[in-house]
Amino acid sequence: MNLPIPIEQIQAGIRRNTLVIESERPLRTLSSAVLNGGFRDAAVIVNHQVPKSYEHADLEAYLRDVVEALGFRSEKAVGLMTAADVQDVAIVTKTSRNLIVCALVTAGLSYPATAGDAIAIEGKQSGTINIILLVDGNLSESCMVDAAGTATEAKTVALRELEVKSHYSGEIASGTTTDALVIACTGRGDVLKYAGTATELGQLIGRSVREAVKEAIRKGKVPNLNQ
């Protein structure tokens, strides 16, 4: 299953219950990924679907095996995991004169939470919102950190608009207990230093992530809305 990604040299599709994003030239990434998180250069980004009851002693090793089985070098990959159906991925693209921003989001809301909640872990935490943000642009490292903040703000706004409540406190949720985020840029063009909400890049990020999170939740027919 191929997916529409309007950025040159980047292709995406779903293979073996895995959302796979490939780039012909390495992408600069910043992520909270299970596999190869932090700042990395990556040729492939994966979001792998596992059963809700899934447990594994070494998640990083498991994802490394998944990537290798797909035919990629694990050291060149960034890997996420989700119990949400990757077939329900939402893809939203926003463009300006010089920038393309594409958000790919999968969403499960088994354990929505509000930042600051007192949380007692209740077994396996299987619901998660995974955001992969592709930017056809040249982001500095500090700009990528800024982009991560703007994307997180946009996710929280989307949950507020859908009135998703925390499983723990009943307040409007700001995310789930296991959310993950990847910022990936092509490195093309002039260096961008900022991605806050007042910048052109920040506005594209905000709109794309906000719409994609809401679409992913709706496509996943998540039962927790307004509860």
Backbone as CSV, one residue per row, in Angstrom:
resi,resn,N_x,N_y,N_z,CA_x,CA_y,CA_z,C_x,C_y,C_z
1,MET,0.842,-1.193,0.000,0.000,0.000,0.000,0.878,1.244,0.000
2,ASN,0.809,2.030,-1.080,1.584,3.255,-1.175,0.798,4.437,-0.617
3,LEU,1.519,5.392,-0.054,0.899,6.567,0.543,1.409,7.828,-0.144
4,PRO,0.557,8.854,-0.265,0.957,10.068,-0.985,1.828,10.997,-0.139
5,ILE,3.094,11.120,-0.519,4.025,12.030,0.147,4.552,13.004,-0.916
6,PRO,4.192,14.277,-0.854,4.541,15.225,-1.916,5.912,15.883,-1.751
7,ILE,6.887,15.118,-1.274,8.241,15.627,-1.097,9.177,14.786,-1.956
8,GLU,9.967,15.431,-2.792,10.862,14.723,-3.694,11.797,13.796,-2.936
9,GLN,12.000,12.610,-3.501,12.936,11.604,-2.995,12.460,10.922,-1.711
10,ILE,11.204,11.123,-1.322,10.650,10.431,-0.163,9.430,9.629,-0.595
11,GLN,9.408,8.359,-0.199,8.273,7.489,-0.480,7.763,6.896,0.836
12,ALA,6.476,6.568,0.854,5.894,5.965,2.051,4.904,4.883,1.661
13,GLY,4.777,3.901,2.531,3.822,2.835,2.297,3.657,2.006,3.553
14,ILE,2.772,1.020,3.496,2.540,0.120,4.628,2.934,-1.284,4.201
15,ARG,3.845,-1.879,4.957,4.358,-3.215,4.678,4.387,-4.016,5.972
16,ARG,3.766,-5.180,5.968,3.807,-6.085,7.131,3.424,-5.375,8.424
17,ASN,2.293,-4.707,8.424,1.817,-3.982,9.611,2.777,-2.880,10.054
18,THR,3.517,-2.334,9.120,4.482,-1.293,9.440,4.357,-0.140,8.458
19,LEU,4.206,1.066,8.985,4.280,2.265,8.170,5.761,2.542,7.912
20,VAL,6.141,2.602,6.636,7.543,2.750,6.254,7.708,4.021,5.429
21,ILE,8.620,4.889,5.851,8.963,6.106,5.107,10.426,5.988,4.707
22,GLU,10.688,5.990,3.392,12.043,5.867,2.870,12.468,7.168,2.200
23,SER,13.739,7.497,2.342,14.279,8.682,1.697,15.528,8.303,0.903
24,GLU,15.628,8.820,-0.319,16.779,8.519,-1.163,18.047,9.177,-0.632
25,ARG,17.910,10.251,0.091,19.052,10.886,0.765,18.731,10.954,2.250
26,PRO,19.716,10.850,3.121,19.441,10.800,4.567,18.648,12.011,5.045
27,LEU,17.714,11.739,5.920,16.951,12.791,6.576,17.595,13.105,7.923
28,ARG,17.630,14.371,8.275,18.073,14.765,9.610,16.874,14.628,10.533
29,THR,17.008,13.893,11.627,15.861,13.630,12.490,16.148,13.990,13.944
30,LEU,15.094,14.356,14.621,15.075,14.503,16.082,13.841,13.778,16.552
31,SER,13.983,12.852,17.467,12.810,12.068,17.856,12.903,11.540,19.271
32,SER,11.743,11.074,19.749,11.660,10.333,21.014,11.448,8.858,20.708
33,ALA,11.952,8.390,19.567,11.715,7.032,19.089,12.322,5.976,19.996
34,VAL,11.716,4.793,19.985,12.260,3.645,20.706,13.604,3.251,20.111
35,LEU,13.667,3.218,18.779,14.888,2.837,18.082,15.568,4.084,17.521
36,ASN,16.774,4.344,17.978,17.600,5.448,17.474,16.946,6.814,17.661
37,GLY,16.512,7.090,18.882,15.968,8.401,19.200,17.060,9.448,19.318
38,GLY,16.650,10.703,19.557,17.595,11.812,19.624,17.866,12.367,18.242
39,PHE,19.026,13.005,18.060,19.427,13.529,16.752,20.106,12.412,15.967
40,ARG,19.597,12.159,14.759,20.144,11.108,13.908,20.024,11.505,12.442
41,ASP,20.835,10.870,11.591,20.606,10.874,10.151,19.990,9.519,9.821
42,ALA,18.861,9.533,9.142,18.126,8.294,8.913,17.687,8.172,7.456
43,ALA,17.799,6.958,6.931,17.328,6.668,5.576,15.897,6.155,5.590
44,VAL,15.442,5.679,6.752,14.095,5.119,6.860,13.513,5.414,8.244
45,ILE,12.210,5.669,8.273,11.466,5.854,9.522,10.332,4.841,9.505
46,VAL,10.176,4.081,10.587,9.100,3.098,10.643,8.220,3.338,11.867
47,ASN,6.941,3.019,11.694,5.978,3.014,12.799,5.327,1.638,12.754
48,HIS,5.741,0.765,13.661,5.366,-0.650,13.599,4.185,-0.954,14.522
49,GLN,3.191,-1.638,13.976,1.990,-1.995,14.739,2.176,-3.322,15.461
50,VAL,1.835,-3.324,16.747,1.874,-4.545,17.556,0.503,-4.755,18.196
51,PRO,0.193,-5.977,18.627,-1.084,-6.221,19.312,-1.164,-5.439,20.618
52,LYS,-2.373,-5.140,21.073,-2.542,-4.397,22.317,-1.992,-5.159,23.518
53,SER,-1.962,-6.480,23.415,-1.456,-7.307,24.517,0.047,-7.537,24.419
54,TYR,0.710,-6.878,23.448,2.123,-7.148,23.174,3.021,-6.768,24.345
55,GLU,3.977,-7.649,24.639,5.018,-7.349,25.625,6.331,-7.937,25.129
56,HIS,7.409,-7.210,25.342,8.736,-7.684,24.939,9.753,-7.080,25.887
57,ALA,10.714,-7.895,26.283,11.688,-7.435,27.271,12.590,-6.334,26.731
58,ASP,12.867,-6.359,25.431,13.794,-5.394,24.824,13.146,-4.831,23.570
59,LEU,12.429,-3.711,23.712,11.694,-3.138,22.591,12.632,-2.657,21.491
60,GLU,13.781,-2.129,21.871,14.734,-1.642,20.874,15.252,-2.795,20.018
61,ALA,15.581,-3.902,20.647,16.064,-5.071,19.905,14.966,-5.616,18.990
62,TYR,13.741,-5.628,19.492,12.620,-6.105,18.680,12.460,-5.244,17.434
63,LEU,12.489,-3.919,17.594,12.338,-3.037,16.439,13.520,-3.159,15.484
64,ARG,14.688,-3.389,16.026,15.856,-3.594,15.166,15.624,-4.807,14.259
65,ASP,15.054,-5.863,14.821,14.755,-7.059,14.031,13.678,-6.768,12.977
66,VAL,12.676,-5.975,13.341,11.619,-5.611,12.394,12.216,-4.876,11.199
67,VAL,13.072,-3.908,11.484,13.687,-3.105,10.413,14.549,-3.978,9.506
68,GLU,15.355,-4.852,10.099,16.216,-5.730,9.308,15.382,-6.676,8.443
69,ALA,14.265,-7.171,8.982,13.398,-8.073,8.216,12.759,-7.373,7.020
70,LEU,12.617,-6.066,7.117,12.072,-5.286,6.008,13.139,-4.955,4.967
71,GLY,14.375,-5.307,5.246,15.442,-5.112,4.290,16.247,-3.846,4.469
72,PHE,16.151,-3.210,5.647,16.879,-1.973,5.904,17.951,-2.191,6.962
73,ARG,18.944,-1.322,6.969,19.966,-1.351,8.008,19.416,-0.654,9.248
74,SER,19.412,-1.349,10.363,18.787,-0.808,11.567,19.489,0.437,12.085
75,GLU,20.799,0.564,11.845,21.516,1.739,12.329,21.163,2.989,11.524
76,LYS,20.511,2.814,10.391,20.083,3.942,9.554,18.583,4.201,9.668
77,ALA,17.951,3.602,10.687,16.499,3.699,10.838,16.122,4.359,12.151
78,VAL,14.965,4.996,12.141,14.326,5.499,13.354,13.014,4.734,13.489
79,GLY,12.762,4.140,14.665,11.624,3.247,14.797,10.688,3.570,15.944
80,LEU,9.385,3.608,15.633,8.320,3.795,16.611,7.478,2.520,16.687
81,MET,6.681,2.413,17.767,5.743,1.307,17.930,4.377,1.864,18.293
82,THR,3.334,1.125,17.909,1.973,1.541,18.240,1.055,0.332,18.269
83,ALA,-0.006,0.413,19.051,-1.058,-0.593,18.999,-2.215,-0.104,18.130
84,ALA,-2.137,1.128,17.644,-3.152,1.642,16.726,-2.976,0.996,15.353
85,ASP,-4.051,0.930,14.585,-4.005,0.346,13.249,-3.287,1.306,12.309
86,VAL,-2.133,0.897,11.792,-1.378,1.800,10.917,-2.098,2.047,9.594
87,GLN,-3.068,1.202,9.261,-3.872,1.443,8.059,-4.714,2.711,8.206
88,ASP,-4.925,3.144,9.441,-5.714,4.351,9.703,-4.841,5.602,9.811
89,VAL,-3.637,5.537,9.291,-2.743,6.705,9.357,-3.394,7.898,8.669
90,ALA,-3.278,9.051,9.291,-3.767,10.302,8.704,-2.569,11.064,8.153
91,ILE,-2.722,11.584,6.941,-1.643,12.328,6.291,-2.181,13.692,5.886
92,VAL,-1.576,14.735,6.396,-1.988,16.105,6.073,-0.754,16.896,5.657
93,THR,-0.833,17.545,4.496,0.281,18.328,3.968,-0.106,19.795,3.869
94,LYS,0.794,20.674,4.283,0.612,22.116,4.159,1.846,22.687,3.461
95,THR,1.628,23.648,2.582,2.738,24.206,1.816,2.706,25.729,1.828
96,SER,3.885,26.294,1.585,4.024,27.732,1.359,4.926,27.880,0.143
97,ARG,5.427,29.066,-0.103,6.269,29.279,-1.275,7.529,28.414,-1.252
98,ASN,8.133,28.266,-0.096,9.432,27.602,-0.015,9.439,26.369,0.875
99,LEU,8.320,26.019,1.475,8.294,24.933,2.443,7.177,23.944,2.156
100,ILE,7.453,22.679,2.448,6.427,21.640,2.456,6.508,20.947,3.812
101,VAL,5.384,20.844,4.493,5.307,20.149,5.775,4.238,19.069,5.660
102,CYS,4.617,17.836,5.974,3.697,16.705,5.877,3.666,15.971,7.212
103,ALA,2.493,15.885,7.814,2.314,15.194,9.099,1.651,13.844,8.870
104,LEU,2.261,12.792,9.396,1.679,11.453,9.366,1.415,11.048,10.810
105,VAL,0.172,10.713,11.129,-0.218,10.468,12.517,-1.023,9.182,12.627
106,THR,-0.664,8.345,13.601,-1.522,7.245,14.029,-1.939,7.523,15.466
107,ALA,-3.146,7.112,15.824,-3.656,7.499,17.146,-4.459,6.383,17.800
108,GLY,-4.138,6.133,19.052,-4.932,5.291,19.930,-5.091,6.019,21.245
109,LEU,-6.236,5.878,21.875,-6.495,6.641,23.108,-6.894,5.738,24.268
110,SER,-6.187,4.626,24.431,-6.488,3.760,25.570,-6.198,4.454,26.892
111,TYR,-5.131,5.270,26.929,-4.739,5.933,28.171,-4.435,7.404,27.939
112,PRO,-5.456,8.211,27.598,-5.223,9.655,27.497,-4.905,10.217,28.875
113,ALA,-4.086,11.247,28.890,-3.672,11.832,30.167,-3.447,13.325,30.000
114,THR,-3.447,14.016,31.124,-3.142,15.443,31.157,-1.792,15.630,31.833
115,ALA,-0.930,16.429,31.239,0.381,16.672,31.840,0.203,17.126,33.290
116,GLY,0.885,16.444,34.211,0.767,16.749,35.628,-0.163,15.821,36.384
117,ASP,-0.877,14.939,35.658,-1.734,13.965,36.339,-0.913,13.080,37.275
118,ALA,-1.537,12.661,38.369,-0.963,11.608,39.202,-1.355,10.290,38.564
119,ILE,-0.369,9.562,38.024,-0.664,8.382,37.210,-0.104,7.134,37.870
120,ALA,-0.991,6.165,38.076,-0.583,4.840,38.516,-0.632,3.938,37.293
121,ILE,0.506,3.322,36.934,0.555,2.489,35.737,-0.357,1.290,35.925
122,GLU,-1.240,1.084,34.946,-2.230,0.002,35.025,-1.917,-1.046,33.969
123,GLY,-0.857,-1.822,34.179,-0.506,-2.839,33.214,0.094,-2.223,31.964
124,LYS,-0.041,-2.915,30.846,0.553,-2.461,29.592,-0.156,-1.227,29.075
125,GLN,0.595,-0.169,28.778,0.042,1.068,28.232,0.065,0.976,26.709
126,SER,-1.079,0.676,26.095,-1.085,0.321,24.675,-1.514,1.434,23.740
127,GLY,-2.197,2.455,24.232,-2.677,3.512,23.349,-1.638,4.600,23.207
128,THR,-1.448,5.097,21.999,-0.431,6.127,21.803,-0.753,6.972,20.587
129,ILE,-0.288,8.209,20.596,-0.355,9.085,19.424,1.064,9.240,18.902
130,ASN,1.319,8.710,17.727,2.631,8.821,17.097,2.559,9.835,15.966
131,ILE,3.433,10.820,15.997,3.474,11.871,14.982,4.824,11.827,14.271
132,ILE,4.775,11.705,12.954,5.976,11.830,12.123,5.796,13.074,11.274
133,LEU,6.684,14.025,11.448,6.572,15.309,10.757,7.732,15.438,9.768
134,LEU,7.389,15.445,8.476,8.380,15.581,7.417,8.403,17.022,6.937
135,VAL,9.587,17.602,6.881,9.735,18.991,6.443,10.727,19.044,5.287
136,ASP,10.269,19.547,4.143,11.181,19.771,3.031,11.810,21.138,3.237
137,GLY,12.861,21.165,4.053,13.521,22.400,4.436,14.785,22.080,5.209
138,ASN,15.529,23.108,5.534,16.819,22.958,6.202,16.732,23.533,7.606
139,LEU,16.435,22.682,8.577,16.225,23.120,9.955,17.503,22.962,10.773
140,SER,17.872,24.007,11.501,18.966,23.879,12.459,18.512,22.965,13.596
141,GLU,19.444,22.510,14.417,19.069,21.646,15.537,18.122,22.361,16.494
142,SER,18.390,23.625,16.771,17.506,24.357,17.676,16.131,24.548,17.053
143,CYS,16.082,24.705,15.734,14.797,24.826,15.051,14.001,23.528,15.143
144,MET,14.698,22.398,15.100,14.003,21.111,15.220,13.398,20.950,16.614
145,VAL,14.122,21.418,17.619,13.563,21.393,18.979,12.326,22.291,19.046
146,ASP,12.429,23.466,18.449,11.296,24.390,18.382,10.113,23.732,17.661
147,ALA,10.399,23.029,16.564,9.350,22.351,15.801,8.655,21.280,16.635
148,ALA,9.442,20.574,17.455,8.852,19.553,18.329,7.877,20.182,19.321
149,GLY,8.251,21.357,19.853,7.351,22.048,20.773,6.068,22.493,20.092
150,THR,6.176,23.041,18.892,4.988,23.499,18.166,4.091,22.331,17.801
151,ALA,4.687,21.213,17.374,3.888,20.031,17.038,3.144,19.497,18.254
152,THR,3.807,19.521,19.408,3.164,19.046,20.642,2.017,19.966,21.049
153,GLU,2.226,21.276,20.904,1.135,22.214,21.185,-0.064,21.930,20.276
154,ALA,0.208,21.676,18.989,-0.868,21.427,18.032,-1.623,20.143,18.381
155,LYS,-0.914,19.116,18.814,-1.570,17.879,19.242,-2.513,18.140,20.409
156,THR,-2.050,18.922,21.366,-2.865,19.222,22.541,-4.113,20.008,22.164
157,VAL,-3.975,20.949,21.224,-5.136,21.708,20.755,-6.137,20.776,20.096
158,ALA,-5.657,19.815,19.297,-6.551,18.864,18.639,-7.345,18.054,19.660
159,LEU,-6.679,17.615,20.718,-7.371,16.842,21.755,-8.393,17.703,22.479
160,ARG,-8.050,18.970,22.690,-8.996,19.888,23.325,-10.224,20.082,22.446
161,GLU,-10.003,20.240,21.143,-11.127,20.455,20.232,-12.050,19.240,20.164
162,LEU,-11.483,18.048,20.344,-12.296,16.828,20.357,-12.811,16.493,21.757
163,GLU,-12.444,17.308,22.735,-12.865,17.135,24.130,-12.482,15.765,24.687
164,VAL,-11.259,15.337,24.353,-10.750,14.075,24.897,-10.364,14.294,26.354
165,LYS,-10.862,13.439,27.242,-10.624,13.595,28.682,-9.550,12.627,29.182
166,SER,-8.813,13.055,30.187,-7.809,12.213,30.809,-8.451,10.989,31.463
167,HIS,-7.827,9.837,31.262,-8.257,8.597,31.905,-8.067,8.679,33.417
168,TYR,-7.222,9.588,33.884,-6.828,9.636,35.279,-7.503,10.752,36.073
169,SER,-7.597,11.944,35.482,-8.120,13.087,36.223,-9.463,13.601,35.704
170,GLY,-9.826,13.202,34.482,-11.064,13.705,33.885,-10.912,15.080,33.263
171,GLU,-9.722,15.676,33.361,-9.480,16.962,32.719,-9.247,16.757,31.218
172,ILE,-9.283,17.847,30.449,-8.972,17.742,29.031,-7.558,17.181,28.870
173,ALA,-7.426,16.147,28.065,-6.136,15.476,27.905,-5.174,16.310,27.073
174,SER,-3.886,16.168,27.355,-2.858,16.826,26.562,-2.117,15.833,25.680
175,GLY,-2.400,14.540,25.865,-1.766,13.495,25.073,-2.123,12.146,25.650
176,THR,-1.302,11.127,25.379,-1.448,9.841,26.054,-0.167,9.593,26.847
177,THR,-0.143,8.492,27.563,1.016,8.214,28.417,2.234,7.745,27.629
178,THR,2.083,7.442,26.343,3.199,6.867,25.578,3.374,7.515,24.206
179,ASP,3.036,8.780,24.054,3.162,9.449,22.754,4.620,9.504,22.283
180,ALA,4.792,9.526,20.953,6.124,9.659,20.371,6.078,10.619,19.192
181,LEU,7.217,11.232,18.912,7.291,12.265,17.883,8.604,12.161,17.127
182,VAL,8.510,12.291,15.795,9.703,12.368,14.944,9.615,13.642,14.114
183,ILE,10.658,14.453,14.176,10.816,15.585,13.274,11.903,15.187,12.280
184,ALA,11.605,15.253,10.978,12.582,14.868,9.959,12.614,15.912,8.864
185,CYS,13.807,16.365,8.503,13.915,17.374,7.453,14.903,16.949,6.380
186,THR,14.697,17.461,5.175,15.525,17.090,4.027,16.860,17.816,4.000
187,GLY,16.940,18.976,4.644,18.165,19.759,4.614,18.305,20.636,3.388
188,ARG,17.231,20.744,2.592,17.294,21.565,1.388,16.928,23.014,1.707
189,GLY,17.619,23.963,1.042,17.288,25.373,1.178,18.109,26.081,2.244
190,ASP,17.726,27.328,2.497,18.404,28.132,3.503,18.125,27.602,4.905
191,VAL,19.078,27.809,5.791,18.925,27.325,7.166,17.807,28.091,7.871
192,LEU,16.905,27.341,8.499,15.830,27.928,9.297,16.183,27.766,10.769
193,LYS,16.037,28.842,11.536,16.438,28.819,12.940,15.284,28.714,13.916
194,TYR,14.065,29.018,13.456,12.929,29.069,14.376,11.708,28.367,13.780
195,ALA,10.900,27.790,14.668,9.681,27.111,14.232,8.540,27.360,15.213
196,GLY,8.584,28.486,15.905,7.507,28.834,16.832,6.231,29.184,16.091
197,THR,5.166,29.402,16.834,3.848,29.592,16.226,3.730,30.875,15.409
198,ALA,4.651,31.822,15.578,4.594,33.066,14.804,5.334,32.957,13.474
199,THR,6.092,31.861,13.276,6.861,31.703,12.050,6.040,31.008,10.973
200,GLU,6.479,31.165,9.733,5.803,30.474,8.627,5.866,28.968,8.822
201,LEU,7.052,28.457,9.168,7.196,27.025,9.404,6.305,26.569,10.545
202,GLY,6.294,27.313,11.635,5.479,26.942,12.787,3.998,26.895,12.463
203,GLN,3.541,27.810,11.634,2.127,27.810,11.255,1.788,26.588,10.408
204,LEU,2.684,26.199,9.506,2.452,24.994,8.703,2.436,23.749,9.588
205,ILE,3.366,23.700,10.546,3.398,22.575,11.483,2.111,22.523,12.300
206,GLY,1.717,23.655,12.834,0.517,23.698,13.668,-0.717,23.223,12.924
207,ARG,-0.908,23.691,11.710,-2.105,23.321,10.958,-2.073,21.858,10.534
208,SER,-0.913,21.390,10.072,-0.841,20.006,9.596,-1.013,19.005,10.731
209,VAL,-0.336,19.238,11.856,-0.430,18.304,12.983,-1.819,18.345,13.599
210,ARG,-2.356,19.521,13.770,-3.689,19.664,14.368,-4.730,18.875,13.569
211,GLU,-4.710,19.050,12.252,-5.679,18.352,11.401,-5.422,16.849,11.371
212,ALA,-4.138,16.451,11.301,-3.820,15.035,11.199,-4.166,14.274,12.473
213,VAL,-3.931,14.881,13.633,-4.275,14.213,14.892,-5.780,13.984,14.970
214,LYS,-6.557,14.995,14.632,-8.016,14.838,14.683,-8.489,13.788,13.685
215,GLU,-7.909,13.795,12.493,-8.312,12.815,11.478,-7.948,11.396,11.909
216,ALA,-6.760,11.225,12.482,-6.334,9.892,12.915,-7.235,9.355,14.016
217,ILE,-7.618,10.209,14.941,-8.515,9.784,16.023,-9.876,9.387,15.459
218,ARG,-10.384,10.169,14.538,-11.688,9.857,13.942,-11.631,8.601,13.095
219,LYS,-10.566,8.426,12.318,-10.425,7.232,11.491,-10.301,5.978,12.341
220,GLY,-9.669,6.126,13.506,-9.490,4.979,14.383,-10.735,4.645,15.177
221,LYS,-11.795,5.449,15.028,-13.061,5.223,15.753,-12.803,5.013,17.232
222,VAL,-11.977,5.898,17.786,-11.593,5.799,19.195,-12.811,6.030,20.082
223,PRO,-13.086,5.143,21.055,-14.300,5.229,21.855,-14.253,6.229,23.005
224,ASN,-13.090,6.822,23.313,-12.938,7.622,24.526,-13.408,9.066,24.401
225,LEU,-13.841,9.499,23.237,-14.184,10.898,23.055,-15.312,11.310,23.982
226,ASN,-15.115,12.521,24.576,-16.138,13.144,25.401,-16.506,12.301,26.611
227,GLN,-15.578,11.511,27.125,-15.846,10.718,28.310,-14.974,11.185,29.476
